Amino acid sequence: MTLAMEPVMKTQMELEAHEKECAIRYASVQEKLEALDKRMWRLEAMIMGSTVMVVAMVVTVFMGMN
């Protein structure tokens, strides 16, 4: 009975080690995704601001032509 339990215990220990490693990796991936989310928000804000500026310039040019 003891010989049969050793592979089970070894497998259980390996599985627990694997789960810990995966938890660390997933935490790292989550941190990177959060950082990317902040960068994307900044880029969106810059694009929106640029679009507003371009539209304002076009309106100003057309208003000056009349």
PQR file of N, CA, C, O and H, with PARSE charges and radii, in Angstrom:
ATOM      1  N   MET A   1       0.832  -1.198   0.000 -0.4000 1.5000
ATOM      2  CA  MET A   1       0.000   0.000   0.000 -0.0000 2.0000
ATOM      3  C   MET A   1       0.870   1.253   0.000  0.5500 1.7000
ATOM      4  O   MET A   1       0.496   2.251  -0.616 -0.5500 1.4000
ATOM      5  N   THR A   2       1.983   1.229   0.652 -0.4000 1.5000
ATOM      6  CA  THR A   2       2.856   2.387   0.729 -0.0000 2.0000
ATOM      7  C   THR A   2       3.465   2.697  -0.629  0.5500 1.7000
ATOM      8  O   THR A   2       3.612   3.865  -0.990 -0.5500 1.4000
ATOM      9  H   THR A   2       2.287   0.418   1.152  0.4000 1.0000
ATOM     10  N   LEU A   3       3.818   1.676  -1.376 -0.4000 1.5000
ATOM     11  CA  LEU A   3       4.403   1.891  -2.690 -0.0000 2.0000
ATOM     12  C   LEU A   3       3.403   2.532  -3.650  0.5500 1.7000
ATOM     13  O   LEU A   3       3.780   3.318  -4.519 -0.5500 1.4000
ATOM     14  H   LEU A   3       3.700   0.727  -1.082  0.4000 1.0000
ATOM     15  N   ALA A   4       2.147   2.193  -3.484 -0.4000 1.5000
ATOM     16  CA  ALA A   4       1.116   2.764  -4.350 -0.0000 2.0000
ATOM     17  C   ALA A   4       0.848   4.226  -3.998  0.5500 1.7000
ATOM     18  O   ALA A   4       0.442   4.996  -4.868 -0.5500 1.4000
ATOM     19  H   ALA A   4       1.841   1.554  -2.778  0.4000 1.0000
ATOM     20  N   MET A   5       1.061   4.619  -2.766 -0.4000 1.5000
ATOM     21  CA  MET A   5       0.792   5.978  -2.320 -0.0000 2.0000
ATOM     22  C   MET A   5       1.900   6.951  -2.741  0.5500 1.7000
ATOM     23  O   MET A   5       1.639   8.139  -2.932 -0.5500 1.4000
ATOM     24  H   MET A   5       1.390   3.993  -2.059  0.4000 1.0000
ATOM     25  N   GLU A   6       3.127   6.456  -2.887 -0.4000 1.5000
ATOM     26  CA  GLU A   6       4.240   7.340  -3.238 -0.0000 2.0000
ATOM     27  C   GLU A   6       4.018   8.067  -4.563  0.5500 1.7000
ATOM     28  O   GLU A   6       4.190   9.285  -4.606 -0.5500 1.4000
ATOM     29  H   GLU A   6       3.339   5.491  -2.732  0.4000 1.0000
ATOM     30  N   PRO A   7       3.647   7.390  -5.636 -0.5600 1.5000
ATOM     31  CA  PRO A   7       3.401   8.112  -6.894  0.2800 2.0000
ATOM     32  C   PRO A   7       2.251   9.123  -6.763  0.5500 1.7000
ATOM     33  O   PRO A   7       2.275  10.195  -7.368 -0.5500 1.4000
ATOM     34  N   VAL A   8       1.254   8.757  -5.966 -0.4000 1.5000
ATOM     35  CA  VAL A   8       0.126   9.666  -5.774 -0.0000 2.0000
ATOM     36  C   VAL A   8       0.591  10.919  -5.043  0.5500 1.7000
ATOM     37  O   VAL A   8       0.222  12.030  -5.426 -0.5500 1.4000
ATOM     38  H   VAL A   8       1.234   7.886  -5.475  0.4000 1.0000
ATOM     39  N   MET A   9       1.386  10.756  -4.007 -0.4000 1.5000
ATOM     40  CA  MET A   9       1.900  11.898  -3.239 -0.0000 2.0000
ATOM     41  C   MET A   9       2.835  12.752  -4.103  0.5500 1.7000
ATOM     42  O   MET A   9       2.792  13.982  -4.059 -0.5500 1.4000
ATOM     43  H   MET A   9       1.685   9.854  -3.696  0.4000 1.0000
ATOM     44  N   LYS A  10       3.673  12.081  -4.882 -0.4000 1.5000
ATOM     45  CA  LYS A  10       4.590  12.809  -5.756 -0.0000 2.0000
ATOM     46  C   LYS A  10       3.805  13.632  -6.773  0.5500 1.7000
ATOM     47  O   LYS A  10       4.116  14.797  -7.019 -0.5500 1.4000
ATOM     48  H   LYS A  10       3.708  11.083  -4.918  0.4000 1.0000
ATOM     49  N   THR A  11       2.801  13.019  -7.352 -0.4000 1.5000
ATOM     50  CA  THR A  11       1.972  13.716  -8.334 -0.0000 2.0000
ATOM     51  C   THR A  11       1.246  14.886  -7.683  0.5500 1.7000
ATOM     52  O   THR A  11       1.140  15.961  -8.272 -0.5500 1.4000
ATOM     53  H   THR A  11       2.548  12.072  -7.152  0.4000 1.0000
ATOM     54  N   GLN A  12       0.747  14.676  -6.471 -0.4000 1.5000
ATOM     55  CA  GLN A  12       0.053  15.751  -5.755 -0.0000 2.0000
ATOM     56  C   GLN A  12       0.999  16.917  -5.473  0.5500 1.7000
ATOM     57  O   GLN A  12       0.613  18.076  -5.625 -0.5500 1.4000
ATOM     58  H   GLN A  12       0.833  13.803  -5.993  0.4000 1.0000
ATOM     59  N   MET A  13       2.213  16.628  -5.071 -0.4000 1.5000
ATOM     60  CA  MET A  13       3.197  17.678  -4.790 -0.0000 2.0000
ATOM     61  C   MET A  13       3.565  18.436  -6.066  0.5500 1.7000
ATOM     62  O   MET A  13       3.683  19.662  -6.058 -0.5500 1.4000
ATOM     63  H   MET A  13       2.527  15.686  -4.947  0.4000 1.0000
ATOM     64  N   GLU A  14       3.744  17.698  -7.156 -0.4000 1.5000
ATOM     65  CA  GLU A  14       4.060  18.349  -8.433 -0.0000 2.0000
ATOM     66  C   GLU A  14       2.908  19.236  -8.896  0.5500 1.7000
ATOM     67  O   GLU A  14       3.123  20.329  -9.420 -0.5500 1.4000
ATOM     68  H   GLU A  14       3.648  16.703  -7.163  0.4000 1.0000
ATOM     69  N   LEU A  15       1.695  18.755  -8.696 -0.4000 1.5000
ATOM     70  CA  LEU A  15       0.518  19.530  -9.082 -0.0000 2.0000
ATOM     71  C   LEU A  15       0.421  20.815  -8.262  0.5500 1.7000
ATOM     72  O   LEU A  15       0.120  21.877  -8.807 -0.5500 1.4000
ATOM     73  H   LEU A  15       1.521  17.868  -8.270  0.4000 1.0000
ATOM     74  N   GLU A  16       0.673  20.725  -6.969 -0.4000 1.5000
ATOM     75  CA  GLU A  16       0.629  21.911  -6.112 -0.0000 2.0000
ATOM     76  C   GLU A  16       1.719  22.910  -6.508  0.5500 1.7000
ATOM     77  O   GLU A  16       1.481  24.118  -6.527 -0.5500 1.4000
ATOM     78  H   GLU A  16       0.917  19.862  -6.526  0.4000 1.0000
ATOM     79  N   ALA A  17       2.905  22.407  -6.820 -0.4000 1.5000
ATOM     80  CA  ALA A  17       3.993  23.288  -7.261 -0.0000 2.0000
ATOM     81  C   ALA A  17       3.619  23.969  -8.576  0.5500 1.7000
ATOM     82  O   ALA A  17       3.878  25.156  -8.775 -0.5500 1.4000
ATOM     83  H   ALA A  17       3.098  21.427  -6.804  0.4000 1.0000
ATOM     84  N   HIS A  18       3.009  23.194  -9.462 -0.4000 1.5000
ATOM     85  CA  HIS A  18       2.576  23.743 -10.748 -0.0000 2.0000
ATOM     86  C   HIS A  18       1.525  24.835 -10.544  0.5500 1.7000
ATOM     87  O   HIS A  18       1.578  25.878 -11.195 -0.5500 1.4000
ATOM     88  H   HIS A  18       2.800  22.230  -9.300  0.4000 1.0000
ATOM     89  N   GLU A  19       0.587  24.599  -9.656 -0.4000 1.5000
ATOM     90  CA  GLU A  19      -0.462  25.579  -9.387 -0.0000 2.0000
ATOM     91  C   GLU A  19       0.126  26.867  -8.822  0.5500 1.7000
ATOM     92  O   GLU A  19      -0.319  27.956  -9.184 -0.5500 1.4000
ATOM     93  H   GLU A  19       0.544  23.751  -9.128  0.4000 1.0000
ATOM     94  N   LYS A  20       1.114  26.762  -7.944 -0.4000 1.5000
ATOM     95  CA  LYS A  20       1.766  27.951  -7.386 -0.0000 2.0000
ATOM     96  C   LYS A  20       2.477  28.739  -8.485  0.5500 1.7000
ATOM     97  O   LYS A  20       2.384  29.965  -8.537 -0.5500 1.4000
ATOM     98  H   LYS A  20       1.476  25.877  -7.650  0.4000 1.0000
ATOM     99  N   GLU A  21       3.181  28.032  -9.356 -0.4000 1.5000
ATOM    100  CA  GLU A  21       3.890  28.685 -10.458 -0.0000 2.0000
ATOM    101  C   GLU A  21       2.900  29.383 -11.392  0.5500 1.7000
ATOM    102  O   GLU A  21       3.150  30.505 -11.834 -0.5500 1.4000
ATOM    103  H   GLU A  21       3.256  27.035  -9.314  0.4000 1.0000
ATOM    104  N   CYS A  22       1.803  28.737 -11.686 -0.4000 1.5000
ATOM    105  CA  CYS A  22       0.789  29.340 -12.551 -0.0000 2.0000
ATOM    106  C   CYS A  22       0.179  30.575 -11.896  0.5500 1.7000
ATOM    107  O   CYS A  22      -0.086  31.566 -12.577 -0.5500 1.4000
ATOM    108  H   CYS A  22       1.601  27.826 -11.327  0.4000 1.0000
ATOM    109  N   ALA A  23      -0.043  30.530 -10.599 -0.4000 1.5000
ATOM    110  CA  ALA A  23      -0.602  31.691  -9.899 -0.0000 2.0000
ATOM    111  C   ALA A  23       0.338  32.884 -10.010  0.5500 1.7000
ATOM    112  O   ALA A  23      -0.111  34.014 -10.196 -0.5500 1.4000
ATOM    113  H   ALA A  23       0.173  29.726 -10.046  0.4000 1.0000
ATOM    114  N   ILE A  24       1.632  32.638  -9.897 -0.4000 1.5000
ATOM    115  CA  ILE A  24       2.616  33.717 -10.034 -0.0000 2.0000
ATOM    116  C   ILE A  24       2.596  34.271 -11.451  0.5500 1.7000
ATOM    117  O   ILE A  24       2.624  35.486 -11.647 -0.5500 1.4000
ATOM    118  H   ILE A  24       1.997  31.720  -9.746  0.4000 1.0000
ATOM    119  N   ARG A  25       2.549  33.383 -12.436 -0.4000 1.5000
ATOM    120  CA  ARG A  25       2.519  33.824 -13.834 -0.0000 2.0000
ATOM    121  C   ARG A  25       1.261  34.625 -14.132  0.5500 1.7000
ATOM    122  O   ARG A  25       1.331  35.671 -14.778 -0.5500 1.4000
ATOM    123  H   ARG A  25       2.527  32.396 -12.277  0.4000 1.0000
ATOM    124  N   TYR A  26       0.117  34.148 -13.673 -0.4000 1.5000
ATOM    125  CA  TYR A  26      -1.130  34.857 -13.932 -0.0000 2.0000
ATOM    126  C   TYR A  26      -1.139  36.228 -13.265  0.5500 1.7000
ATOM    127  O   TYR A  26      -1.673  37.184 -13.826 -0.5500 1.4000
ATOM    128  H   TYR A  26       0.060  33.299 -13.148  0.4000 1.0000
ATOM    129  N   ALA A  27      -0.552  36.333 -12.075 -0.4000 1.5000
ATOM    130  CA  ALA A  27      -0.463  37.634 -11.412 -0.0000 2.0000
ATOM    131  C   ALA A  27       0.395  38.586 -12.239  0.5500 1.7000
ATOM    132  O   ALA A  27       0.068  39.764 -12.378 -0.5500 1.4000
ATOM    133  H   ALA A  27      -0.118  35.556 -11.620  0.4000 1.0000
ATOM    134  N   SER A  28       1.485  38.074 -12.782 -0.4000 1.5000
ATOM    135  CA  SER A  28       2.356  38.892 -13.623 -0.0000 2.0000
ATOM    136  C   SER A  28       1.630  39.339 -14.890  0.5500 1.7000
ATOM    137  O   SER A  28       1.725  40.500 -15.290 -0.5500 1.4000
ATOM    138  H   SER A  28       1.751  37.116 -12.669  0.4000 1.0000
ATOM    139  N   VAL A  29       0.918  38.427 -15.506 -0.4000 1.5000
ATOM    140  CA  VAL A  29       0.154  38.764 -16.718 -0.0000 2.0000
ATOM    141  C   VAL A  29      -0.904  39.813 -16.389  0.5500 1.7000
ATOM    142  O   VAL A  29      -1.117  40.740 -17.170 -0.5500 1.4000
ATOM    143  H   VAL A  29       0.842  37.485 -15.181  0.4000 1.0000
ATOM    144  N   GLN A  30      -1.561  39.678 -15.256 -0.4000 1.5000
ATOM    145  CA  GLN A  30      -2.594  40.644 -14.857 -0.0000 2.0000
ATOM    146  C   GLN A  30      -1.995  42.032 -14.669  0.5500 1.7000
ATOM    147  O   GLN A  30      -2.589  43.025 -15.089 -0.5500 1.4000
ATOM    148  H   GLN A  30      -1.388  38.925 -14.621  0.4000 1.0000
ATOM    149  N   GLU A  31      -0.826  42.109 -14.045 -0.4000 1.5000
ATOM    150  CA  GLU A  31      -0.160  43.403 -13.856 -0.0000 2.0000
ATOM    151  C   GLU A  31       0.166  44.046 -15.204  0.5500 1.7000
ATOM    152  O   GLU A  31      -0.025  45.248 -15.388 -0.5500 1.4000
ATOM    153  H   GLU A  31      -0.343  41.302 -13.704  0.4000 1.0000
ATOM    154  N   LYS A  32       0.654  43.247 -16.131 -0.4000 1.5000
ATOM    155  CA  LYS A  32       0.996  43.776 -17.452 -0.0000 2.0000
ATOM    156  C   LYS A  32      -0.254  44.249 -18.193  0.5500 1.7000
ATOM    157  O   LYS A  32      -0.225  45.276 -18.872 -0.5500 1.4000
ATOM    158  H   LYS A  32       0.809  42.271 -15.981  0.4000 1.0000
ATOM    159  N   LEU A  33      -1.342  43.505 -18.063 -0.4000 1.5000
ATOM    160  CA  LEU A  33      -2.590  43.913 -18.714 -0.0000 2.0000
ATOM    161  C   LEU A  33      -3.109  45.226 -18.132  0.5500 1.7000
ATOM    162  O   LEU A  33      -3.617  46.074 -18.866 -0.5500 1.4000
ATOM    163  H   LEU A  33      -1.366  42.671 -17.511  0.4000 1.0000
ATOM    164  N   GLU A  34      -2.983  45.394 -16.827 -0.4000 1.5000
ATOM    165  CA  GLU A  34      -3.421  46.637 -16.208 -0.0000 2.0000
ATOM    166  C   GLU A  34      -2.576  47.815 -16.692  0.5500 1.7000
ATOM    167  O   GLU A  34      -3.102  48.900 -16.939 -0.5500 1.4000
ATOM    168  H   GLU A  34      -2.571  44.705 -16.231  0.4000 1.0000
ATOM    169  N   ALA A  35      -1.271  47.601 -16.828 -0.4000 1.5000
ATOM    170  CA  ALA A  35      -0.394  48.657 -17.334 -0.0000 2.0000
ATOM    171  C   ALA A  35      -0.754  48.999 -18.778  0.5500 1.7000
ATOM    172  O   ALA A  35      -0.777  50.171 -19.153 -0.5500 1.4000
ATOM    173  H   ALA A  35      -0.843  46.719 -16.628  0.4000 1.0000
ATOM    174  N   LEU A  36      -1.035  47.984 -19.585 -0.4000 1.5000
ATOM    175  CA  LEU A  36      -1.438  48.222 -20.971 -0.0000 2.0000
ATOM    176  C   LEU A  36      -2.773  48.951 -21.043  0.5500 1.7000
ATOM    177  O   LEU A  36      -2.979  49.792 -21.917 -0.5500 1.4000
ATOM    178  H   LEU A  36      -1.017  47.032 -19.280  0.4000 1.0000
ATOM    179  N   ASP A  37      -3.669  48.631 -20.132 -0.4000 1.5000
ATOM    180  CA  ASP A  37      -4.964  49.298 -20.098 -0.0000 2.0000
ATOM    181  C   ASP A  37      -4.778  50.785 -19.856  0.5500 1.7000
ATOM    182  O   ASP A  37      -5.438  51.600 -20.501 -0.5500 1.4000
ATOM    183  H   ASP A  37      -3.501  47.947 -19.422  0.4000 1.0000
ATOM    184  N   LYS A  38      -3.892  51.154 -18.942 -0.4000 1.5000
ATOM    185  CA  LYS A  38      -3.621  52.565 -18.672 -0.0000 2.0000
ATOM    186  C   LYS A  38      -3.018  53.247 -19.894  0.5500 1.7000
ATOM    187  O   LYS A  38      -3.384  54.374 -20.226 -0.5500 1.4000
ATOM    188  H   LYS A  38      -3.355  50.492 -18.419  0.4000 1.0000
ATOM    189  N   ARG A  39      -2.094  52.562 -20.562 -0.4000 1.5000
ATOM    190  CA  ARG A  39      -1.475  53.138 -21.755 -0.0000 2.0000
ATOM    191  C   ARG A  39      -2.499  53.324 -22.869  0.5500 1.7000
ATOM    192  O   ARG A  39      -2.493  54.345 -23.557 -0.5500 1.4000
ATOM    193  H   ARG A  39      -1.797  51.646 -20.292  0.4000 1.0000
ATOM    194  N   MET A  40      -3.373  52.343 -23.047 -0.4000 1.5000
ATOM    195  CA  MET A  40      -4.403  52.445 -24.079 -0.0000 2.0000
ATOM    196  C   MET A  40      -5.335  53.615 -23.787  0.5500 1.7000
ATOM    197  O   MET A  40      -5.740  54.327 -24.705 -0.5500 1.4000
ATOM    198  H   MET A  40      -3.377  51.514 -22.488  0.4000 1.0000
ATOM    199  N   TRP A  41      -5.680  53.819 -22.511 -0.4000 1.5000
ATOM    200  CA  TRP A  41      -6.548  54.929 -22.152 -0.0000 2.0000
ATOM    201  C   TRP A  41      -5.875  56.249 -22.504  0.5500 1.7000
ATOM    202  O   TRP A  41      -6.521  57.151 -23.038 -0.5500 1.4000
ATOM    203  H   TRP A  41      -5.350  53.240 -21.765  0.4000 1.0000
ATOM    204  N   ARG A  42      -4.580  56.369 -22.209 -0.4000 1.5000
ATOM    205  CA  ARG A  42      -3.836  57.585 -22.547 -0.0000 2.0000
ATOM    206  C   ARG A  42      -3.813  57.805 -24.056  0.5500 1.7000
ATOM    207  O   ARG A  42      -4.015  58.924 -24.528 -0.5500 1.4000
ATOM    208  H   ARG A  42      -4.056  55.636 -21.776  0.4000 1.0000
ATOM    209  N   LEU A  43      -3.566  56.727 -24.815 -0.4000 1.5000
ATOM    210  CA  LEU A  43      -3.548  56.854 -26.275 -0.0000 2.0000
ATOM    211  C   LEU A  43      -4.910  57.279 -26.813  0.5500 1.7000
ATOM    212  O   LEU A  43      -4.993  58.118 -27.711 -0.5500 1.4000
ATOM    213  H   LEU A  43      -3.402  55.818 -24.431  0.4000 1.0000
ATOM    214  N   GLU A  44      -5.970  56.703 -26.268 -0.4000 1.5000
ATOM    215  CA  GLU A  44      -7.318  57.097 -26.694 -0.0000 2.0000
ATOM    216  C   GLU A  44      -7.558  58.571 -26.413  0.5500 1.7000
ATOM    217  O   GLU A  44      -8.125  59.279 -27.245 -0.5500 1.4000
ATOM    218  H   GLU A  44      -5.903  56.021 -25.540  0.4000 1.0000
ATOM    219  N   ALA A  45      -7.133  59.033 -25.252 -0.4000 1.5000
ATOM    220  CA  ALA A  45      -7.321  60.440 -24.893 -0.0000 2.0000
ATOM    221  C   ALA A  45      -6.544  61.337 -25.842  0.5500 1.7000
ATOM    222  O   ALA A  45      -7.042  62.384 -26.254 -0.5500 1.4000
ATOM    223  H   ALA A  45      -6.673  58.458 -24.576  0.4000 1.0000
ATOM    224  N   MET A  46      -5.321  60.933 -26.195 -0.4000 1.5000
ATOM    225  CA  MET A  46      -4.528  61.731 -27.124 -0.0000 2.0000
ATOM    226  C   MET A  46      -5.172  61.770 -28.512  0.5500 1.7000
ATOM    227  O   MET A  46      -5.197  62.821 -29.152 -0.5500 1.4000
ATOM    228  H   MET A  46      -4.916  60.082 -25.860  0.4000 1.0000
ATOM    229  N   ILE A  47      -5.683  60.652 -28.972 -0.4000 1.5000
ATOM    230  CA  ILE A  47      -6.339  60.590 -30.282 -0.0000 2.0000
ATOM    231  C   ILE A  47      -7.594  61.455 -30.285  0.5500 1.7000
ATOM    232  O   ILE A  47      -7.845  62.188 -31.241 -0.5500 1.4000
ATOM    233  H   ILE A  47      -5.663  59.798 -28.452  0.4000 1.0000
ATOM    234  N   MET A  48      -8.377  61.370 -29.222 -0.4000 1.5000
ATOM    235  CA  MET A  48      -9.596  62.190 -29.143 -0.0000 2.0000
ATOM    236  C   MET A  48      -9.235  63.669 -29.136  0.5500 1.7000
ATOM    237  O   MET A  48      -9.870  64.469 -29.823 -0.5500 1.4000
ATOM    238  H   MET A  48      -8.174  60.774 -28.445  0.4000 1.0000
ATOM    239  N   GLY A  49      -8.220  64.031 -28.364 -0.4000 1.5000
ATOM    240  CA  GLY A  49      -7.794  65.432 -28.320 -0.0000 2.0000
ATOM    241  C   GLY A  49      -7.316  65.911 -29.678  0.5500 1.7000
ATOM    242  O   GLY A  49      -7.646  67.017 -30.105 -0.5500 1.4000
ATOM    243  H   GLY A  49      -7.704  63.381 -27.806  0.4000 1.0000
ATOM    244  N   SER A  50      -6.536  65.077 -30.357 -0.4000 1.5000
ATOM    245  CA  SER A  50      -6.052  65.436 -31.690 -0.0000 2.0000
ATOM    246  C   SER A  50      -7.208  65.603 -32.669  0.5500 1.7000
ATOM    247  O   SER A  50      -7.208  66.525 -33.486 -0.5500 1.4000
ATOM    248  H   SER A  50      -6.268  64.179 -30.010  0.4000 1.0000
ATOM    249  N   THR A  51      -8.180  64.723 -32.588 -0.4000 1.5000
ATOM    250  CA  THR A  51      -9.338  64.802 -33.479 -0.0000 2.0000
ATOM    251  C   THR A  51     -10.102  66.097 -33.250  0.5500 1.7000
ATOM    252  O   THR A  51     -10.513  66.757 -34.205 -0.5500 1.4000
ATOM    253  H   THR A  51      -8.180  63.975 -31.925  0.4000 1.0000
ATOM    254  N   VAL A  52     -10.293  66.460 -31.994 -0.4000 1.5000
ATOM    255  CA  VAL A  52     -10.995  67.702 -31.683 -0.0000 2.0000
ATOM    256  C   VAL A  52     -10.213  68.896 -32.227  0.5500 1.7000
ATOM    257  O   VAL A  52     -10.808  69.832 -32.762 -0.5500 1.4000
ATOM    258  H   VAL A  52      -9.960  65.924 -31.219  0.4000 1.0000
ATOM    259  N   MET A  53      -8.903  68.872 -32.097 -0.4000 1.5000
ATOM    260  CA  MET A  53      -8.064  69.968 -32.596 -0.0000 2.0000
ATOM    261  C   MET A  53      -8.174  70.082 -34.127  0.5500 1.7000
ATOM    262  O   MET A  53      -8.303  71.182 -34.664 -0.5500 1.4000
ATOM    263  H   MET A  53      -8.420  68.112 -31.663  0.4000 1.0000
ATOM    264  N   VAL A  54      -8.123  68.950 -34.815 -0.4000 1.5000
ATOM    265  CA  VAL A  54      -8.202  68.964 -36.278 -0.0000 2.0000
ATOM    266  C   VAL A  54      -9.565  69.496 -36.717  0.5500 1.7000
ATOM    267  O   VAL A  54      -9.644  70.331 -37.618 -0.5500 1.4000
ATOM    268  H   VAL A  54      -8.018  68.056 -34.380  0.4000 1.0000
ATOM    269  N   VAL A  55     -10.622  69.022 -36.093 -0.4000 1.5000
ATOM    270  CA  VAL A  55     -11.968  69.498 -36.448 -0.0000 2.0000
ATOM    271  C   VAL A  55     -12.070  70.993 -36.188  0.5500 1.7000
ATOM    272  O   VAL A  55     -12.627  71.726 -37.005 -0.5500 1.4000
ATOM    273  H   VAL A  55     -10.558  68.343 -35.361  0.4000 1.0000
ATOM    274  N   ALA A  56     -11.540  71.452 -35.065 -0.4000 1.5000
ATOM    275  CA  ALA A  56     -11.584  72.886 -34.749 -0.0000 2.0000
ATOM    276  C   ALA A  56     -10.801  73.689 -35.783  0.5500 1.7000
ATOM    277  O   ALA A  56     -11.244  74.766 -36.184 -0.5500 1.4000
ATOM    278  H   ALA A  56     -11.087  70.857 -34.401  0.4000 1.0000
ATOM    279  N   MET A  57      -9.662  73.194 -36.218 -0.4000 1.5000
ATOM    280  CA  MET A  57      -8.874  73.901 -37.225 -0.0000 2.0000
ATOM    281  C   MET A  57      -9.615  73.952 -38.555  0.5500 1.7000
ATOM    282  O   MET A  57      -9.620  74.987 -39.222 -0.5500 1.4000
ATOM    283  H   MET A  57      -9.303  72.320 -35.892  0.4000 1.0000
ATOM    284  N   VAL A  58     -10.240  72.843 -38.947 -0.4000 1.5000
ATOM    285  CA  VAL A  58     -10.987  72.808 -40.220 -0.0000 2.0000
ATOM    286  C   VAL A  58     -12.153  73.796 -40.143  0.5500 1.7000
ATOM    287  O   VAL A  58     -12.400  74.533 -41.098 -0.5500 1.4000
ATOM    288  H   VAL A  58     -10.236  72.002 -38.405  0.4000 1.0000
ATOM    289  N   VAL A  59     -12.855  73.819 -39.040 -0.4000 1.5000
ATOM    290  CA  VAL A  59     -13.983  74.761 -38.889 -0.0000 2.0000
ATOM    291  C   VAL A  59     -13.481  76.188 -38.961  0.5500 1.7000
ATOM    292  O   VAL A  59     -14.110  77.038 -39.592 -0.5500 1.4000
ATOM    293  H   VAL A  59     -12.654  73.221 -38.264  0.4000 1.0000
ATOM    294  N   THR A  60     -12.347  76.461 -38.318 -0.4000 1.5000
ATOM    295  CA  THR A  60     -11.777  77.805 -38.334 -0.0000 2.0000
ATOM    296  C   THR A  60     -11.386  78.213 -39.750  0.5500 1.7000
ATOM    297  O   THR A  60     -11.624  79.351 -40.156 -0.5500 1.4000
ATOM    298  H   THR A  60     -11.837  75.771 -37.805  0.4000 1.0000
ATOM    299  N   VAL A  61     -10.792  77.297 -40.500 -0.4000 1.5000
ATOM    300  CA  VAL A  61     -10.399  77.602 -41.880 -0.0000 2.0000
ATOM    301  C   VAL A  61     -11.628  77.887 -42.737  0.5500 1.7000
ATOM    302  O   VAL A  61     -11.639  78.858 -43.494 -0.5500 1.4000
ATOM    303  H   VAL A  61     -10.600  76.372 -40.170  0.4000 1.0000
ATOM    304  N   PHE A  62     -12.651  77.064 -42.631 -0.4000 1.5000
ATOM    305  CA  PHE A  62     -13.860  77.277 -43.433 -0.0000 2.0000
ATOM    306  C   PHE A  62     -14.595  78.539 -43.032  0.5500 1.7000
ATOM    307  O   PHE A  62     -15.191  79.199 -43.884 -0.5500 1.4000
ATOM    308  H   PHE A  62     -12.643  76.276 -42.016  0.4000 1.0000
ATOM    309  N   MET A  63     -14.569  78.888 -41.775 -0.4000 1.5000
ATOM    310  CA  MET A  63     -15.228  80.107 -41.314 -0.0000 2.0000
ATOM    311  C   MET A  63     -14.450  81.331 -41.833  0.5500 1.7000
ATOM    312  O   MET A  63     -15.049  82.365 -42.131 -0.5500 1.4000
ATOM    313  H   MET A  63     -14.086  78.352 -41.082  0.4000 1.0000
ATOM    314  N   GLY A  64     -13.131  81.212 -41.938 -0.4000 1.5000
ATOM    315  CA  GLY A  64     -12.313  82.317 -42.422 -0.0000 2.0000
ATOM    316  C   GLY A  64     -12.446  82.537 -43.910  0.5500 1.7000
ATOM    317  O   GLY A  64     -12.143  83.627 -44.397 -0.5500 1.4000
ATOM    318  H   GLY A  64     -12.645  80.373 -41.695  0.4000 1.0000
ATOM    319  N   MET A  65     -12.891  81.531 -44.651 -0.4000 1.5000
ATOM    320  CA  MET A  65     -13.039  81.649 -46.097 -0.0000 2.0000
ATOM    321  C   MET A  65     -14.269  82.477 -46.459  0.5500 1.7000
ATOM    322  O   MET A  65     -14.312  83.096 -47.523 -0.5500 1.4000
ATOM    323  H   MET A  65     -13.137  80.646 -44.256  0.4000 1.0000
ATOM    324  N   ASN A  66     -15.236  82.489 -45.606 -0.4000 1.5000
ATOM    325  CA  ASN A  66     -16.481  83.226 -45.912 -0.0000 2.0000
ATOM    326  C   ASN A  66     -16.359  84.655 -45.615  0.5500 1.7000
ATOM    327  O   ASN A  66     -17.311  85.410 -45.814 -0.5500 1.4000
ATOM    328  H   ASN A  66     -15.202  81.987 -44.743  0.4000 1.0000
TER
END
